[in-house]
Amino acid sequence: MMGSGKTAVGSAMARLLAVPFRDSDTEIELAANRTIAELFERDGEDFFRQKESQVLARLLEGAPCILSTGGGSYLRDENRRMISQRGVAVWLRASTGLLWNRVKHKSTRPLLRTADPRGTLEKLSEVRTPHYAMAEFIVDADPSYSIEDMANKVIRALCTDSNILESQ
């Protein structure tokens, strides 16, 4: 979900593991020469989701990395399949209260440009939770965790599968 820390935690993990970090939203913006908000406004969510899948496919074909995807990316069956074939999905699970505290002052969230942004966030979370629950790993966020704490928590979870990371 937006505000869960995908970009910050992913960047920290990449530094700790000495691997590249990629952010699908950043790659979409570079390819389109527009912000995500501009794409939503100009072309609509369906168009954005198609482009998101194309960029995700390209990124997953590249070298191993930590890849942060947009919060809606994992909702599409096609995207979940690509991720499970080429990598592993981690859900950074956070309460809607924590998510709201992290996103309420940001104007860059097109899905929250509604009369009731908190209510919209809660509905999005409710709809998305069953999809996110399909991730291979679920790591719970806590407001007391630093970004590095959360990155280490995810790394420890990944180390439980010897095919993903080797324990150091």
Secondary structure, 3 states (H helix, E strand, C coil): CCCCCHHHHHHHHHHHHCCCEEEHHHHHHHHHCCCHHHHHHHHHHHHHHHHHHHHHHHHHHCCCCEEECCCCHHHCHHHHHHHHHHCCCEEEECCHHHHHHHHCCCCCCHHHCCCCHHHHHHHHHHHHHHHHCCCCEEEECCCCCCHHHHHHHHHHHHCCCCCCCCCC
